[in-house]
């Protein structure tokens, strides 16, 4: 078993005298520092075969009595947090490409820290077992458990992605 990082896959396999594995790599997590004054943006792909989305976070907390937080995916507002001074940490579930994505945020440093602190956002794909079983067709008594669990395993592969964003304000 070899862990390959980067884009020089052929060179790494050649140096280690290894053969490529028959299974494709799975993207598990991405961590990124983003900078801005009011708008913070990046690109995100929430599943292996999914579309690459433009992700934008907007928060104007300076000089505003009641700051709000907006999260947009492909220019569409998918989440808004009002009364941010009371809800500076929280979570919410949004739908992206028919996939539930849990959004966690912590903007305490933006609102209450006098030094230049960062905010943390995490986008984590989630798919509950109940939804997965409900999406399965009614079981055929002639099918064995191993083939059914294999189909479910195929669906679950690549669904555990986390995007962690550290948002730094440029004042």
Number of C-alpha atoms within 10 A of each C-alpha: 5 11 6 11 8 6 8 9 11 11 10 16 14 11 8 9 8 12 10 11 9 6 6 7 11 13 16 14 13 13 11 11 13 16 15 14 15 15 16 20 18 14 11 16 16 26 21 16 8 12 12 13 17 15 17 18 20 17 18 16 19 13 7 8 9 13 16 18 19 16 20 17 18 12 11 11 12 14 16 14 15 14 12 19 16 10 16 20 15 14 14 13 17 15 11 17 11 7 16 17 21 17 20 16 19 17 23 18 16 21 16 12 11 8 8 11 17 20 19 18 20 19 23 19 22 16 15 10 11 8 9 12 11 10 10 11 7 8 10 8 7 6 9 10 10 9 10 13 11 11 11 16 11 10 12 15 12 17 20 17 19 21 18 18 21 18 23 20 17 9 8
